[in-house]
Amino acid sequence: GSSIKSYTFSGPGISSTTTNTSISGGPISTAGTLTYTVKVTDSRGRTASKESAGITCYPYAVPSFKSFDAYRSDSSGNPDDSGTYIKCSYSLDYSSINSTNNVTVKILYKKSTASSYLSVTSLTNSTSTSGSQLLSSIDVASTYIVYATITDNYSGASSSTTVTVFGTSRILNILRDGTGVAFGKMAEQ
């Protein structure tokens, strides 16, 4: 004839006594197989406990670039100081979450004097941890800003990195109209 007075839930990320039959909690700060216990107390003070089946928690971290490099190249991706291509190479770090997560890498680029970026998707829904992209129609005299982002499909979290790629090298360069000068690169302004 007694009634249930409370439920006590305990385990990683949860520690609560309530009159509800379910609870949510977190965050969970450890990975591996986790177990939880529920203790029921009735109106006479009698208790019963049950250890539930274990759940598996996988570690997660925001995706990031381990490395990202961009340089002028020829059409085959070989380094070329006067090349009209930019070769981008990168390696990634992301949480696979038991092989259920994947990533998208986008590379955006523009002339340093331009207001908007052009965009190229290098990887889409991929499980690769490295890749490369060849950007074409690059002006030999201009400086470019190359901006790369990695986004995972699990949480939508992302991170980015930026590299500046200068125009072809010159010890000294003066604009034809005499309004600009640069050392070590082409004059642009």
Residue pairs with C-beta under 8 A, 6 or more apart in sequence:
2 42
2 43
2 44
2 46
3 42
3 43
4 19
4 40
4 41
4 42
4 43
5 19
5 41
5 42
5 43
6 17
6 18
6 19
6 40
6 41
7 17
7 18
7 19
7 20
7 21
7 23
7 38
7 39
7 40
7 41
8 16
8 17
8 38
8 39
8 40
8 41
9 15
9 16
9 17
9 18
9 23
9 25
9 36
9 37
9 38
10 36
10 37
10 39
11 34
11 35
11 36
11 37
12 28
12 29
12 30
12 34
12 36
12 57
13 25
13 26
13 27
13 28
13 29
14 23
14 25
14 26
14 36
15 25
16 23
16 25
28 34
28 57
30 57
31 57
31 58
31 59
32 56
32 57
33 54
33 55
33 56
33 57
34 54
34 55
34 56
34 57
35 51
35 52
35 53
35 54
35 55
36 51
36 52
36 55
37 49
37 50
37 51
37 52
38 49
38 50
38 52
39 47
39 48
39 49
39 50
40 47
40 48
40 49
41 47
56 98
58 95
58 97
58 98
59 95
60 95
60 97
60 154
60 155
61 93
61 94
61 95
62 152
62 155
62 157
62 158
62 159
63 92
63 93
63 94
63 95
63 103
63 150
63 151
63 152
63 157
63 158
63 159
64 92
64 93
64 94
64 150
64 159
65 90
65 91
65 92
65 93
65 148
65 150
65 159
65 161
66 90
66 91
66 92
66 93
67 89
67 90
67 91
68 88
68 89
68 90
68 148
68 161
68 163
69 88
69 89
69 90
69 163
70 86
70 87
70 88
70 89
70 146
70 163
70 165
71 79
71 86
71 87
71 165
72 79
72 80
72 81
72 82
72 83
72 85
72 86
72 87
72 138
72 165
72 168
73 79
73 80
73 83
73 85
73 86
73 87
73 134
74 80
74 83
74 85
75 85
75 134
75 136
77 85
77 87
77 132
77 134
79 87
81 168
81 169
82 140
82 168
83 138
83 140
84 136
84 137
84 138
84 139
84 140
85 134
85 135
85 136
85 138
86 109
86 134
86 135
86 138
86 144
86 146
86 165
87 132
87 133
87 134
87 135
88 107
88 122
88 132
88 133
88 134
88 135
88 146
88 148
89 130
89 131
89 132
90 105
90 130
90 131
90 132
90 148
91 129
91 130
92 103
92 105
92 128
92 129
92 130
92 131
92 150
93 129
94 101
94 103
94 129
94 150
94 152
95 101
95 152
95 154
96 127
97 154
99 127
100 154
101 152
101 153
101 154
102 125
102 126
102 127
102 152
102 153
103 123
103 125
103 126
103 127
103 128
103 150
103 151
103 152
103 153
104 121
104 123
104 124
104 125
104 126
104 150
104 151
104 153
105 121
105 122
105 123
105 126
105 131
105 148
105 149
105 150
106 119
106 120
106 121
106 122
106 148
106 149
106 151
107 119
107 120
107 121
107 122
107 133
107 135
107 146
107 147
107 148
108 117
108 118
108 119
108 120
108 146
108 147
108 148
108 149
109 117
109 118
109 120
109 135
109 144
109 145
109 146
109 147
110 116
110 117
110 118
110 144
110 145
111 139
111 142
111 143
111 144
111 145
112 142
112 143
112 144
112 145
112 164
112 188
113 142
113 188
113 189
117 145
117 147
120 133
120 135
122 131
122 132
122 133
122 148
123 131
125 153
135 146
138 144
139 167
140 167
140 168
140 186
141 167
141 168
141 186
141 188
142 167
142 186
142 188
143 164
143 165
143 166
143 167
143 185
143 188
144 164
144 165
145 162
145 163
145 164
145 165
146 162
146 163
146 164
146 165
147 160
147 161
147 162
148 160
148 161
148 162
148 163
149 158
149 159
149 160
150 158
150 159
150 160
151 157
151 158
152 158
166 184
166 185
166 186
167 185
167 186
167 188
168 185
168 186
169 184
169 185
170 182
170 184
170 185
170 186
171 183
171 184
172 181
172 182
172 183
173 181
173 182
173 183
173 185
173 186
173 187
174 180
174 181
174 187
175 181
175 187
175 189
179 189
180 187
180 188
180 189
181 187
182 188
